[in-house]
């Protein structure tokens, strides 16, 4: 992973994790573990997304 992708990962991961948690809360999910799982899923999805964004930016 390039330096640009690593820098973008923090922003993209927190955005995707936060969006996922908000969607889960609106859907009625209230347990701690399901919300943590959704946040972790957002962080995992952010890996290829940040790599693709970095590649698109020329990093």
DSSP file (Angstrom, degrees, kcal/mol; ACC not computed):
  #  RESIDUE AA STRUCTURE BP1 BP2  ACC     N-H-->O    O-->H-N    N-H-->O    O-->H-N    TCO  KAPPA ALPHA  PHI   PSI    X-CA   Y-CA   Z-CA
    1    1 A X              0   0    0      0, 0.0    50,-0.0     0, 0.0     0, 0.0   0.000 360.0 360.0 360.0 133.2    0.0    0.0    0.0
    2    2 A X     >  -     0   0    0      1,-0.1     4,-2.2    49,-0.1     5,-0.2  -0.200 360.0-107.1 -74.9 168.7    1.4    3.4   -1.0
    3    3 A X  H  > S+     0   0    0      1,-0.2     4,-2.2     2,-0.2     5,-0.2   0.884 120.7  52.6 -64.0 -38.1    1.9    6.3    1.4
    4    4 A X  H  > S+     0   0    0     55,-0.3     4,-2.4     2,-0.2    -1,-0.2   0.913 108.6  49.7 -64.3 -41.9   -1.0    8.1   -0.1
    5    5 A X  H  > S+     0   0    0      1,-0.2     4,-1.8     2,-0.2    -1,-0.2   0.888 110.1  51.1 -64.8 -38.3   -3.3    5.1    0.3
    6    6 A X  H  X S+     0   0    0     -4,-2.2     4,-0.9     2,-0.2    -1,-0.2   0.906 111.0  48.3 -64.6 -40.0   -2.3    4.8    4.0
    7    7 A X  H  X S+     0   0    0     -4,-2.2     4,-0.7     1,-0.2     3,-0.3   0.897 114.2  45.8 -66.9 -39.3   -3.0    8.5    4.5
    8    8 A X  H  X S+     0   0    0     -4,-2.4     4,-2.8     1,-0.2     5,-0.3   0.774  97.8  74.2 -73.1 -25.8   -6.4    8.2    2.8
    9    9 A X  H  X S+     0   0    0     -4,-1.8     4,-3.3     1,-0.2     5,-0.3   0.891  92.2  53.2 -58.1 -43.0   -7.3    5.0    4.7
   10   10 A X  H  X S+     0   0    0     -4,-0.9     4,-1.7    -3,-0.3    -1,-0.2   0.902 114.3  41.2 -60.7 -42.0   -7.9    6.8    8.0
   11   11 A X  H  X S+     0   0    0     -4,-0.7     4,-1.9    -3,-0.2    -2,-0.2   0.932 119.2  44.0 -71.6 -46.2  -10.4    9.2    6.5
   12   12 A X  H  X S+     0   0    0     -4,-2.8     4,-2.7     2,-0.2     5,-0.2   0.904 113.5  50.8 -67.9 -41.6  -12.1    6.7    4.3
   13   13 A X  H  X S+     0   0    0     -4,-3.3     4,-2.7    -5,-0.3     5,-0.3   0.924 111.6  46.6 -64.1 -44.4  -12.3    4.0    7.0
   14   14 A X  H  X S+     0   0    0     -4,-1.7     4,-2.2    -5,-0.3    -1,-0.2   0.874 113.6  49.9 -67.2 -34.5  -13.8    6.4    9.6
   15   15 A X  H  X S+     0   0    0     -4,-1.9     4,-2.4     2,-0.2    -2,-0.2   0.944 114.8  42.2 -67.3 -47.7  -16.3    7.6    7.0
   16   16 A X  H  X S+     0   0    0     -4,-2.7     4,-2.4     2,-0.2    -2,-0.2   0.901 116.3  48.6 -67.5 -40.1  -17.4    4.2    5.9
   17   17 A X  H  X S+     0   0    0     -4,-2.7     4,-2.2    -5,-0.2    -1,-0.2   0.927 113.8  46.6 -65.3 -43.9  -17.6    2.8    9.4
   18   18 A X  H  X S+     0   0    0     -4,-2.2     4,-2.3    -5,-0.3    -2,-0.2   0.905 112.5  49.5 -64.5 -41.7  -19.5    5.8   10.7
   19   19 A X  H  X S+     0   0    0     -4,-2.4     4,-2.4     1,-0.2    -1,-0.2   0.910 110.9  50.6 -63.6 -42.0  -21.9    5.6    7.7
   20   20 A X  H  X S+     0   0    0     -4,-2.4     4,-2.4     1,-0.2    -2,-0.2   0.897 110.1  49.2 -62.8 -40.6  -22.5    1.9    8.4
   21   21 A X  H  X S+     0   0    0     -4,-2.2     4,-2.6     2,-0.2    -1,-0.2   0.907 110.9  49.8 -66.5 -41.1  -23.2    2.5   12.0
   22   22 A X  H  X S+     0   0    0     -4,-2.3     4,-2.4     2,-0.2    -2,-0.2   0.926 111.6  48.7 -63.9 -43.3  -25.7    5.2   11.3
   23   23 A X  H  X S+     0   0    0     -4,-2.4     4,-1.9     1,-0.2    -2,-0.2   0.913 112.0  49.6 -62.2 -41.5  -27.5    3.0    8.7
   24   24 A X  H  <>S+     0   0    0     -4,-2.4     5,-2.6     2,-0.2     4,-0.4   0.902 110.7  49.7 -64.5 -40.3  -27.5    0.1   11.3
   25   25 A X  H ><5S+     0   0    0     -4,-2.6     3,-1.1     1,-0.2    -2,-0.2   0.905 110.3  49.5 -65.6 -40.6  -29.0    2.4   14.0
   26   26 A X  H 3<5S+     0   0    0     -4,-2.4    -1,-0.2     1,-0.3    -2,-0.2   0.854 107.1  56.5 -65.2 -33.3  -31.7    3.7   11.6
   27   27 A X  T 3<5S-     0   0    0     -4,-1.9    -1,-0.3    -5,-0.2    -2,-0.2   0.568 126.0-102.2 -75.7  -7.5  -32.5    0.1   10.7
   28   28 A X  T < 5 +     0   0    0     -3,-1.1     2,-0.4    -4,-0.4    -3,-0.2   0.547  69.0 149.0 102.6   7.7  -33.1   -0.6   14.4
   29   29 A X      < +     0   0    0     -5,-2.6    -1,-0.3    -6,-0.2    -2,-0.1  -0.626   8.3 161.7 -76.2 127.7  -29.9   -2.4   15.4
   30   30 A X        +     0   0    0     -2,-0.4    -1,-0.1     5,-0.0     2,-0.1   0.522  33.0 106.0-125.1  -9.3  -29.1   -1.6   19.1
   31   31 A X     >  -     0   0    0      1,-0.1     4,-1.4     4,-0.0     5,-0.1  -0.386  66.7-130.9 -76.6 152.8  -26.7   -4.3   20.3
   32   32 A X  H  > S+     0   0    0      2,-0.2     4,-2.4     1,-0.2     5,-0.2   0.945 102.7  49.7 -66.5 -49.5  -23.0   -3.5   20.9
   33   33 A X  H  > S+     0   0    0      1,-0.2     4,-2.3     2,-0.2    -1,-0.2   0.883 109.3  49.8 -65.5 -40.8  -21.6   -6.4   19.0
   34   34 A X  H  > S+     0   0    0      2,-0.2     4,-2.1     1,-0.2    -1,-0.2   0.906 112.5  48.7 -62.8 -37.9  -23.6   -5.9   15.8
   35   35 A X  H  X S+     0   0    0     -4,-1.4     4,-2.1     2,-0.2    -2,-0.2   0.892 111.4  49.2 -68.4 -38.4  -22.6   -2.2   15.7
   36   36 A X  H  X S+     0   0    0     -4,-2.4     4,-2.5     2,-0.2    -1,-0.2   0.875 109.7  52.8 -65.8 -36.1  -19.0   -3.1   16.2
   37   37 A X  H  X S+     0   0    0     -4,-2.3     4,-2.3     2,-0.2    -2,-0.2   0.897 108.9  49.0 -66.0 -39.7  -19.2   -5.7   13.4
   38   38 A X  H  X S+     0   0    0     -4,-2.1     4,-1.9     2,-0.2    -2,-0.2   0.904 111.7  49.1 -66.1 -40.5  -20.7   -3.0   11.1
   39   39 A X  H  X S+     0   0    0     -4,-2.1     4,-1.7     2,-0.2    -2,-0.2   0.903 111.6  48.9 -65.2 -40.8  -17.9   -0.6   12.0
   40   40 A X  H  X S+     0   0    0     -4,-2.5     4,-2.2     1,-0.2    -2,-0.2   0.884 108.4  54.2 -65.6 -38.0  -15.3   -3.3   11.4
   41   41 A X  H  X S+     0   0    0     -4,-2.3     4,-2.5     1,-0.2    -1,-0.2   0.892 106.1  52.8 -62.5 -39.4  -16.8   -4.2    8.1
   42   42 A X  H  X S+     0   0    0     -4,-1.9     4,-1.3     1,-0.2    -1,-0.2   0.884 109.1  49.4 -62.6 -38.2  -16.5   -0.5    7.1
   43   43 A X  H  X S+     0   0    0     -4,-1.7     4,-0.5     2,-0.2    -2,-0.2   0.873 111.5  48.8 -68.9 -36.8  -12.8   -0.5    7.9
   44   44 A X  H >X S+     0   0    0     -4,-2.2     3,-1.1     1,-0.2     4,-0.6   0.908 110.5  50.1 -69.2 -41.1  -12.3   -3.7    5.9
   45   45 A X  H 3X S+     0   0    0     -4,-2.5     4,-1.3     1,-0.2    -1,-0.2   0.806 101.2  65.7 -65.5 -28.5  -14.1   -2.3    2.9
   46   46 A X  H 3X S+     0   0    0     -4,-1.3     4,-2.7    -5,-0.2     5,-0.3   0.712  86.0  73.2 -69.0 -20.0  -12.0    0.8    3.2
   47   47 A X  H <X S+     0   0    0     -3,-1.1     4,-1.7    -4,-0.5    -1,-0.2   0.981 105.5  31.8 -61.2 -58.4   -8.8   -1.1    2.3
   48   48 A X  H  X S+     0   0    0     -4,-0.6     4,-2.4     1,-0.2    -1,-0.2   0.847 118.3  57.1 -69.1 -29.0   -9.5   -1.6   -1.4
   49   49 A X  H  X S+     0   0    0     -4,-1.3     4,-2.6     2,-0.2     5,-0.2   0.941 108.1  45.8 -65.5 -45.4  -11.4    1.7   -1.6
   50   50 A X  H  X S+     0   0    0     -4,-2.7     4,-2.3     1,-0.2    -1,-0.2   0.866 112.4  51.7 -66.9 -34.7   -8.4    3.7   -0.4
   51   51 A X  H  X S+     0   0    0     -4,-1.7     4,-2.2    -5,-0.3    -1,-0.2   0.912 112.0  46.3 -65.8 -41.4   -6.0    1.8   -2.7
   52   52 A X  H  X S+     0   0    0     -4,-2.4     4,-2.2     2,-0.2    -2,-0.2   0.897 112.7  49.3 -69.1 -40.0   -8.3    2.6   -5.7
   53   53 A X  H  X S+     0   0    0     -4,-2.6     4,-1.9     2,-0.2    -2,-0.2   0.917 111.8  49.2 -64.5 -42.4   -8.7    6.2   -4.7
   54   54 A X  H  X>S+     0   0    0     -4,-2.3     5,-3.0     1,-0.2     4,-0.6   0.902 110.8  50.0 -62.7 -41.1   -4.9    6.6   -4.3
   55   55 A X  H ><5S+     0   0    0     -4,-2.2     3,-0.6     4,-0.2    -1,-0.2   0.882 110.2  51.0 -64.7 -37.5   -4.3    4.9   -7.7
   56   56 A X  H 3<5S+     0   0    0     -4,-2.2    -1,-0.2     1,-0.2    -2,-0.2   0.825 108.4  51.5 -68.5 -31.5   -6.9    7.3   -9.2
   57   57 A X  H 3<5S-     0   0    0     -4,-1.9    -1,-0.2    -5,-0.1    -2,-0.2   0.561 122.2-106.8 -81.9  -8.2   -5.1   10.3   -7.7
   58   58 A X  T <<5       0   0    0     -4,-0.6    -3,-0.2    -3,-0.6    -2,-0.1   0.701 360.0 360.0  94.0  20.4   -1.8    9.1   -9.1
   59   59 A X      <       0   0    0     -5,-3.0   -55,-0.3    -6,-0.2    -4,-0.2   0.424 360.0 360.0 -94.4 360.0   -0.1    7.9   -6.0
